[in-house]
Amino acid sequence: MGVNFDLNDLQAFRAVVELGSFRKAADAVNISQPALSRRIDKLEEALGVRLFERTTRSVTLTTVGRVFAPSAEQLLDDLDAALLGIRDVSSSRLGHVTIACVPSVAYYFLPSVIANYRSRYPRIRVKLLDASANEVLGAVISGEADFGVSFMGSQEAEVEFKVLLQERFVAACRRDHPLARKKRVSWSELYEHEYVSVDKTSGNRLLLDQALAAVAPRVPSVCETRHVTTMLGLVEAGLGVAAVPSMAMPVREHPILTSVPLVDPVVTRRVGIVSRRGRQLTPAAQEFYRTIIDSKRSSGTGAVRKKAPK
């Protein structure tokens, strides 16, 4: 007599193992929580064992479940890898990949990568978690995201950080602002004008505070935001100038905004792919990872600019 379960049941099992929650797992595989519970029940009934210990507060693997999990993971990965390699089949593959990234990357870089990826795998669902650098790091470490794209993580023992590019900070201002006529601006000059900044929860704020410990602003910022993209809106509205990563500036010439390189000192940040050390990516996530690398290679500085715009 054959074992009466299918791939959907194994995928439900893997999602619960990775996320530690029936609710999160149901969201990840795009079904209702009762439907996911039925898949787990069906798998347990087919195997004749309990795979999870479930309480109202937690879900943990049983001893048998811990033994079964690596085999189920390998089976699904081997099948996905085989199907992704078959051209006529890969375009009809179902699946999902979750990427965490900082907002500037989500807005200016990843859309073209996602478009490229979905042209090859239109039925694989891409979930984007656009969040602060600290939240991106947390999502990768917890397993909520397959991997992340951020500028923080290179010092963390739990993650691997593959550098994609290095970019400098620039002064963002309106074209009618006095700083717009300069070829370069020192931080001291920047702080002579009203400026807006990100708040202390921002990874960019931490980076700048460390780099500019000896460069003290003369007056506090006129406004603080959580994200650089919001800060640029305030600059456009005429509230002040701002220090932003060059990637955050509009790719095409903007009718109102412009930027000037910041010097004394030149402050840079490294943007890279953040992944949890020792965790093997699913084939769908591995393909997305490869798409990012290929996009960066083929576009040079076009998709992600290393130089500050003039």
C-alpha positions in Angstrom: 0.0 0.0 0.0 1.4 3.4 -1.0 2.0 6.3 1.3 -1.0 8.7 0.8 0.4 12.2 0.8 1.6 14.6 -1.8 4.1 17.5 -2.4 1.7 20.1 -1.1 1.7 18.3 2.2 5.5 18.3 2.3 5.6 22.0 1.4 3.2 22.8 4.2 5.4 20.7 6.6 8.6 22.6 5.5 6.9 26.0 5.9 5.9 25.2 9.5 9.4 23.9 10.3 11.0 27.1 8.9 8.6 29.6 10.4 7.6 27.9 13.6 4.0 29.0 13.3 0.9 27.6 11.5 -0.3 31.1 10.8 2.9 32.3 9.2 3.3 29.0 7.3 -0.2 29.4 5.9 0.6 32.9 4.7 3.8 31.7 3.2 2.2 29.0 1.1 -0.8 31.2 0.3 -3.6 29.1 1.9 -5.8 29.4 4.9 -4.6 28.2 8.3 -7.3 25.4 8.6 -6.3 24.2 5.1 -2.6 24.1 6.2 -3.6 22.2 9.4 -5.5 19.6 7.2 -2.3 19.1 5.1 -0.2 18.5 8.2 -2.9 16.1 9.6 -2.9 14.2 6.3 0.9 13.9 6.3 0.9 12.7 9.9 -1.8 10.2 9.2 -0.1 8.9 6.1 3.2 8.4 8.0 1.5 7.1 11.2 3.4 9.4 13.5 3.1 12.8 15.0 5.5 15.4 13.5 4.6 18.4 15.7 3.9 19.0 19.3 1.2 21.8 19.2 0.1 24.0 22.0 -1.9 27.3 21.9 1.4 29.2 22.2 4.0 27.2 20.3 4.7 24.5 17.6 7.8 22.3 18.0 9.0 19.2 16.1 8.7 15.8 17.8 11.7 13.6 17.8 10.4 11.8 14.7 9.7 15.2 13.1 13.3 16.3 13.6 14.5 13.1 11.9 12.1 13.5 9.1 12.6 17.2 8.4 16.0 17.0 6.6 14.8 14.3 4.3 11.7 16.2 3.4 13.7 19.4 2.8 16.2 17.5 0.5 13.3 15.8 -1.4 11.6 19.1 -2.1 14.9 20.9 -3.0 16.0 18.1 -5.4 12.6 18.2 -7.1 12.6 22.0 -7.4 16.1 22.1 -8.7 15.2 19.5 -11.4 12.1 21.3 -12.5 13.7 24.7 -12.5 16.3 23.3 -14.9 13.7 22.2 -17.5 12.7 25.1 -19.7 9.2 24.0 -20.6 8.4 23.1 -16.9 10.1 26.0 -15.1 7.8 28.7 -16.4 4.8 26.8 -14.8 6.4 26.1 -11.4 4.6 27.2 -8.3 6.5 28.4 -5.3 7.5 31.5 -3.3 10.6 33.5 -2.3 10.8 36.1 0.4 13.3 38.9 0.2 14.0 41.5 2.9 15.6 44.8 1.8 16.1 48.4 2.8 13.6 50.9 1.1 16.2 52.5 -1.3 17.0 49.0 -2.7 13.4 48.1 -2.9 12.5 51.2 -4.9 15.4 51.8 -7.2 17.1 48.4 -7.7 14.9 45.3 -7.1 12.0 46.1 -9.4 14.1 45.3 -12.5 15.5 42.2 -10.8 12.0 41.0 -10.0 10.7 41.7 -13.5 13.6 39.6 -14.9 13.0 36.8 -12.4 9.2 36.7 -13.1 9.8 36.6 -16.8 11.4 33.2 -16.3 9.3 32.0 -13.4 5.9 33.8 -13.6 4.1 31.5 -11.1 6.7 31.8 -8.3 5.4 34.4 -5.9 7.9 37.0 -4.7 7.3 38.6 -1.3 9.2 41.8 -0.6 9.8 42.9 3.0 10.9 46.6 2.7 12.1 47.5 6.1 14.9 49.2 8.1 18.4 47.7 8.0 17.9 46.2 11.5 14.6 44.7 10.6 16.1 43.2 7.4 18.8 41.6 9.5 16.2 40.2 11.9 14.1 38.8 9.1 17.1 36.9 7.7 18.3 35.6 11.1 14.7 34.4 12.1 14.1 32.8 8.7 11.2 35.0 7.8 13.1 36.0 4.7 15.2 33.7 2.5 17.9 36.4 2.3 18.1 40.2 2.4 19.8 43.1 0.6 21.1 45.8 3.0 24.1 47.7 4.2 24.3 46.1 7.7 25.3 42.6 8.6 29.0 42.3 7.7 29.9 42.3 11.4 27.3 39.7 12.4 28.6 36.1 13.2 25.2 34.6 12.2 25.1 36.0 8.7 27.1 36.0 5.5 27.5 39.4 3.7 28.3 39.4 -0.1 29.2 42.9 -1.2 27.3 44.1 -4.3 28.6 47.7 -4.4 30.0 50.6 -2.4 28.3 54.0 -2.6 28.9 57.4 -1.1 26.7 59.8 0.7 25.6 63.0 -1.1 23.9 66.2 -0.2 20.3 66.2 -1.6 18.8 69.6 -2.2 16.5 71.5 -4.5 17.9 72.9 -7.7 17.2 76.4 -6.5 19.1 75.9 -3.2 22.6 77.6 -2.8 24.3 74.2 -2.4 23.1 73.1 -5.8 25.7 75.4 -7.4 28.7 73.8 -5.7 30.8 70.9 -7.1 31.2 69.5 -3.6 30.0 70.2 -0.1 31.6 69.6 3.2 29.6 68.2 6.1 30.2 71.5 8.0 28.7 73.4 5.1 25.7 71.1 5.0 25.0 71.7 8.6 25.0 75.5 8.1 21.7 75.1 6.4 18.4 73.8 7.7 18.4 70.0 7.1 16.3 66.9 7.6 17.6 63.6 8.9 16.6 60.0 9.6 15.9 59.1 13.3 18.0 56.9 15.6 16.2 53.7 14.5 17.7 54.1 11.0 20.8 52.1 10.1 21.9 55.1 8.0 21.8 57.3 11.2 24.0 54.8 13.1 26.5 54.7 10.2 26.6 58.5 9.9 26.9 59.1 13.7 29.9 56.8 13.8 31.6 58.3 10.7 31.0 61.9 11.8 31.7 61.8 15.5 34.1 64.7 15.1 31.8 66.7 12.8 29.1 68.2 15.0 26.0 69.9 13.5 25.5 73.5 14.7 21.8 73.1 15.0 19.4 70.1 15.3 17.6 68.9 12.2 14.3 70.6 11.5 12.6 67.2 11.0 13.3 63.5 11.4 11.9 60.5 9.4 12.3 56.8 9.5 13.1 56.3 5.8 15.4 58.1 3.3 12.6 58.1 0.7 10.4 60.1 3.0 13.2 62.4 3.8 13.7 63.2 0.0 10.0 64.2 -0.1 10.6 66.7 2.6 13.7 68.1 0.7 11.6 68.4 -2.4 9.0 70.3 -0.4 11.7 72.9 0.6 12.0 71.9 4.3 15.8 71.7 4.0 18.7 69.7 2.7 19.7 66.1 3.6 22.5 63.6 3.5 21.5 60.5 1.6 23.1 57.5 -0.1 23.6 58.1 -3.8 21.4 55.1 -4.6 18.4 56.9 -3.1 18.5 59.8 -5.6 16.3 59.5 -8.6 17.9 57.6 -11.5 16.8 60.0 -14.2 17.3 63.8 -14.0 14.7 65.2 -11.5 13.0 68.5 -12.2 13.3 69.7 -8.6 16.0 67.6 -6.8 19.7 67.4 -7.4 22.7 66.2 -5.4 26.3 67.2 -4.6 29.1 64.9 -3.4 29.8 65.3 0.3 33.4 65.6 1.4 35.6 66.2 4.5 35.1 63.3 5.1 33.8 61.2 2.3 31.4 58.7 3.9 30.5 55.5 2.1 28.3 52.4 2.8 28.6 48.9 1.4 25.4 47.3 0.0 25.3 43.5 -0.1 23.3 40.3 0.1 22.7 39.2 3.6 22.0 35.4 4.2 21.9 33.3 7.3 25.2 31.4 7.7 24.8 27.6 7.2 21.3 27.8 5.8 20.9 26.3 2.3 18.6 28.4 0.1 15.7 26.8 -1.7 16.2 26.5 -5.5 13.6 29.3 -6.0 15.5 31.6 -3.7 18.9 30.5 -5.1 17.6 31.5 -8.6 16.6 34.9 -7.3 20.0 35.3 -5.6 21.7 34.4 -8.9 19.4 36.9 -10.8 20.6 39.7 -8.5 24.3 38.8 -9.1 23.7 38.6 -12.8 21.9 41.9 -12.9 24.7 43.7 -11.1 27.3 42.2 -13.5 25.4 42.9 -16.7 24.4 46.5 -15.8 27.7 47.6 -14.2 26.8 50.8 -12.5 23.6 51.3 -14.4 21.2 49.5 -12.1 23.0 50.4 -8.9 25.1 53.6 -9.2 28.4 53.7 -7.4 29.1 57.4 -8.2 27.2 60.3 -6.9 25.0 62.0 -9.5 26.2 65.4 -10.7 
